[in-house]
């Protein structure tokens, strides 16, 4: 989902990495499910980098 969103915004991994202060290799690992990320990193990518909104819902 993150890769598709980045591509829709016409951003390279390098450009997204610059926006959120992460390396291109980190963005690549995230997009290829080879790295775990914190909620803060997810927030940075989605809201700061891609201009989206995160909504988290917990149903018990």
C-alpha positions as CSV (number, residue, x, y, z in Angstrom):
1,X,0.0,0.0,0.0
2,X,2.8,2.4,0.9
3,X,4.6,1.8,-2.4
4,X,1.4,2.4,-4.4
5,X,0.7,5.6,-2.5
6,X,4.2,6.8,-3.0
7,X,4.0,6.1,-6.8
8,X,0.6,7.9,-7.0
9,X,2.3,11.0,-5.5
10,X,5.1,10.6,-8.2
11,X,7.8,10.4,-5.5
12,X,10.9,8.3,-5.7
13,X,12.1,6.4,-2.6
14,X,14.9,8.9,-2.3
15,X,12.5,11.9,-2.4
16,X,10.2,10.3,0.3
17,X,13.2,9.5,2.4
18,X,14.4,13.1,2.2
19,X,11.0,14.4,3.3
20,X,10.9,12.1,6.4
21,X,14.7,12.1,7.0
22,X,15.2,8.4,6.3
23,X,17.5,6.6,3.8
24,X,16.2,5.2,0.5
25,X,17.2,1.7,1.7
26,X,15.0,2.0,4.7
27,X,12.0,3.0,2.5
28,X,12.8,0.1,0.2
29,X,12.8,-2.4,3.2
30,X,9.5,-1.0,4.5
31,X,7.9,-1.3,1.0
32,X,9.1,-4.9,0.6
33,X,8.0,-6.0,4.1
34,X,11.6,-6.7,5.1
35,X,11.6,-4.3,8.0
36,X,9.4,-3.5,11.0
37,X,8.5,0.1,11.7
38,X,7.2,2.1,14.6
39,X,3.9,3.9,14.6
40,X,5.8,7.1,14.5
41,X,7.6,6.0,11.3
42,X,4.2,5.0,9.8
43,X,2.9,8.4,10.8
44,X,5.9,10.2,9.2
45,X,5.6,8.3,6.0
46,X,1.8,8.6,5.6
47,X,1.1,12.0,7.0
48,X,4.3,14.0,6.5
49,X,5.6,12.2,3.4
50,X,2.5,11.3,1.5
51,X,0.0,13.9,2.8
52,X,-2.5,11.2,4.0
53,X,-4.2,10.4,7.3
54,X,-3.8,7.4,9.6
55,X,-6.9,6.0,11.3
56,X,-6.3,3.2,13.8
57,X,-9.3,1.3,15.1
58,X,-9.3,-1.4,17.8
59,X,-12.4,-3.6,18.2
60,X,-12.5,-5.9,21.2
